[in-house]
Amino acid sequence: MAITQTEFDAILADETKRITGDIAWKEDPDHAPAFEFRMPIESDAGYPLVLTGWRNPVADKLSFTIIHRSTGRVYGLDLGADHHNPTCENVGEKHKHRWNDAYADKHAYVPSDITAKPDEVEKAWREFCAEAKIIHDGKMKPVPPLQEDML
C-alpha cells in the first residue's frame, strides 16, 4: 500500500532519521562495473525505511535512494543520468525524485542544494543527508577501485 503525501511529508521532515554504522560499498553483481550499499534508516517513529547507494565509476553515475518498504522509492538523488518526467519534460543529469500523490516517485526536479558531481561521492552523501534530514553516525568508506575483470 502506497503512502500518502502527508505521510511522505512527515517522513522527510522527521529530524530523528539516522543511519548507524559505517557504510561499505560492495560489488553490484547485477550491474557490473558498479558498487552498492544498503542501510536501514532508524527513526523515533519507526518508519520502515532503507537507504541504498549505487555508483558506476565507468558510466560516472551515482544514486542515493530512500525506500519505504511498502511503497518503494519515495526520495532519491541521481547524478550522471538524465530523467524524462511523465509530463514529458526532460530533467538534467542532476535530479531528485520526491514522492507525490500524482506521480508517486516518477517525477523529478533539478535540486539547487546539491553541488557535488557523480565522482564526489562523500560530498554528495553529505549534501543528500543534510537535505533529507538524515544523521549518519559512522563513516562512508570510499568506493573500491575497479578490478581489471570489471572493466
N, C-alpha and C positions, 0 to 999 in steps of 0.2 A: 504494500500500500504506500502510495507516494505521500510525502509530507506536503503541508500547505505553505503558502508564502509566509504566513505568520509564524509557523514553526521554524522555517528556514531563517527568518529574520532574528528570532530568538537565539538560535544556534550560533549564527555569525556574531551577534552582539555579546554573547557569553564570554566574559574575560577569564573564566576558570578553565578554559580548554588548555590541555597540556599534553606534551609528549615526554615520557620519562625514559631516559637511557640514550646510549649512543646509537647513531644511525650508521649502518654499514651497507654499502651498495654490494649487490651480488649480480652475477651474470643473469640476463633475461634469456632463458633458453629458447623462448618462442620468437624473439626479435633480435637475434644477434646481428651486428655487434652492439648490444645495448646492455644497460645495467638498471637495476630496480631496487626499491626497498618498500617495505610495508610496515607501518607502525600504528598501534592503537592510539586513539585520542581519548584521553580521560577528561572528565569534567565533573563538577559537583552535581550537575543534573543527570549525569549518566547517559548522555546521548550515545546511540550505537554508531560511533564514527571510527573510521580508519583513514589514515593518510598514506598515500602511495607517492613514490617518486619514480621518475623514469628519465634516463639520459642515454642518448645515442650520440657519441662523440664524432662519428664519421658523418652523419647527417646534420650534426650541430643542432640537436633538438633537446629540449628539457621540459618536463612537465611535473607539476605537483598537483595532486588531486585529493579532495576530501570526499570520501564515500560514506553515505548513510546506508547502513546495512539493509534497510527495507526499500530504499528508493534508488540507490545507485549514486552516481556523481551528483553532488549538489554545489560544488565550488571547485574551481581549478584554474591554474595558470599554465599556459602553453607558450613556450618561446621557441622560435625557429620553424613554425608550421602555420601556414595560412588557414583561415577558417571561413566557411561560407554559411551565413546565417539562414534560417528558414525564411526570413523576409527578403532574401535574395541579395543582401549586401555582403561584400567581401570584407573580412576583417584581417588586419595585418598579421605578421609573424609573431607579434607580441599581443596576446589577448587573454582575457579571463572569461570563464564560464561561471555564471551565477544563477542558481535555481530561481525560477519564477513559475507561477501557476500557468501561464500561457504556453511557454515553450519548454518547460522542465529544464534540462541542462543544455539544450541545443543552441541557445542564443549566446553570443559572445560580444564583448566590447573591448576597446583598447584602454588599458589602465594607465593613469598618469603617475601612479605611485611605484611602478616597477621600472627601475633604470638598468637592471642587470641584463647582460647578454646571456645566451644559452651556455657559453663556456664559463661563466662566472657563477658556478653552482652555489657556493656558500653565500655569496651576496644575494642571489635570487632567493635562496632559502630564508635569509634574514628578512628580506623585504616582504616575502609571502607571509611568513609567520606574523610579522608586525601588523600587516593589514588584516589578516584573518583572526587576529587576537589569539594566537596560539603561543604558549610559552614552551620552549624546548629546554628541558633540564637534562642536558647532555651535549655531546659533540656530534657534528656530522663529519664522518670520515670522508676523505677525498674519493672521488670516483676512481676505481682502479685503472691503470693504464691498459690499453688494448694489447692483447696477446697476438702473436703472429697468426695463429689459426683463426682468429676472429675477423681478420681483415679480408 
